[in-house]
Amino acid sequence: MYLHLGNGVSINGNDVIAILNLKDIKKTAEYKAFYQKLLEENRVVDISNGNEKSFILTTKQNQLKAYISNIGSNTIGKRKG
């Protein structure tokens, strides 16, 4: 089943590890370090158009990738069902 993340981007729902609320995690040291490492490795896809609400962590073939979406984590979580 595919999961729509916003702005025309859909991913395989089976690849999702976590759907997190950015407001809750953005200021933590752990998030900042993890996000920076993903950025350096070109593994962040920002589809939020400057309105960041959720951080979706995925894995495919043992490769981590993160999406930043303008759709709330609760809404995306309900879509995953």
Phi, psi and omega in degrees: 000136180266149184241121181277125183257353182114160177050038176077011182257126175233147179228165175289122181299335179289343181275351185283129176262317184207147173235110189242147176278117183297326180301324182282331187249344191302329184268359181282148179296323181296316179296314182302316180292316180295315180298317180299318179296316178297320178299314181299330181265011181053046181243024177241130176242111181263109179247020188274347185053039177081003180242066186291124178234326183222156181237115183250118181259129182232164173220138176215124183053045179061024177247121176282144177212143181238143175241138174248122187240156175269005176261138182297152181297324179296317180295315179295319178301320178294326178294325180291327173058000000 
